[in-house]
Amino acid sequence: MLTPAEADGLIGQHLQCLPIESLPLAQCAGAVLRENIYAERDQPPFDRVAMDGIALCSRVFGSGSRSFRVQATQAAGDAPLTLGAPTDCIEVMTGAVLPSGCDAVVAVEELSVAGGQASLAAHVRVEPWQNVHRRGSDTRQGTLLLSAGQRLRAPEIAIAASAGMARIRVASQPMLVVISTGNELVEPGEPVLAHQVRRSNAYAIVAALRRRGFTNVSNDHILDDQRMTHDRLKQHLEERDVLILSGGVSQGKFDLVPQALKGLGVEEVFYQVAQRPGMPMWFGIGPAGQAVFGLPGNPVATLVCLIRYVAPAMLAAMGARRTPAEPIALAKPVTFHRNVTYFLPVKAQFDGLGRAVALPRPPNGPGDFLALTQADGFVELPPRVEGFPEGFVASLYRW
């Protein structure tokens, strides 16, 4: 049986890279950048005023002057003025170009203005370039600002805008469909009988995917019927890049998915991973390169497998840099008597010394979705029949 690392590797080997598209900057939040972005010009592009106040020549202050004639006002966005005389000053606003002939700014709180004269408070000192954001002190023209593979969050979008990028090249969003199977499943809001259960896994999967920036996600429910299973899977393979199935992938009498996929030309890459929960995980590749993930039907196993394997694989297919899992120490000892990888839900918190630790929050079985609300994610504990002591460092995956 495969280890999680081996399953990860096989998924990565078989996934196709998603195409690249050029989008307006306003549509790129959350996307994966597929080009390098360089500084259009120096940043700041000029000596920029950092405080409201007056701009003056520091040498004149050094010679003993503490009162200056206000020559004019320099607002942000205006072309730069030029200081007319050394004993003059120019009123300036934050973000404005530093007027020519000036090399310092005195904050408005440290001076008084009356009769066209600005007088400095007795305690004020003036040094060259005080309260001035020097040109090029952040970056120089041509500097690499963003590199391909970065996720575009708010700071990256601002950087791209500052570089003059009206459109940028990003990875196309994958077309995903979440499919749950089973006659026992009933939609929220519909009448439910005593022997039925609510269809919840699909909603958890869609929410987890959208939270990670995947926007093109639909979902479907297929009954335990051989013809329906075949026809609906055929339709999804024709329309979607990725199929994520919840349930129906084991070897029971009504687990119809693997046989239907085989008949549709989907090649099985692996079935079963040495892990708890989520051992009966299935992965295959369609005839046109579609990725098909068959996740176990138990709610906890479904979400764990999605976050451990599916979401990272989709980001990798978009060209995103792989972010290492977060290391965290166990806050309590953990006993697990199976020689397989153990995915343990935990609550991330701080101990008395301010260190991040993981407090175990094991569910009451693989169907206990409610327990997951008390956890921030899960840690991956390697096969180890003797258990894990307090302080053992594991990889944390957040919901």
Helices and strands as residue ranges (DSSP letters): H 4-14, E 20-24, G 25-27, E 37-38, E 48-49, E 53-56, H 58-62, E 67-74, E 88-92, E 104-107, G 108-110, E 111-114, E 117-120, E 132-133, E 144-146, H 154-162, E 167-171, E 176-181, E 185-186, E 197-198, H 201-211, E 217-222, H 226-239, E 242-246, H 257-263, E 267-271, E 275-276, E 282-285, E 291-295, H 299-305, I 306-310, H 311-317, E 326-330, E 341-350, E 356-360, G 370-374, E 377-381, E 393-398
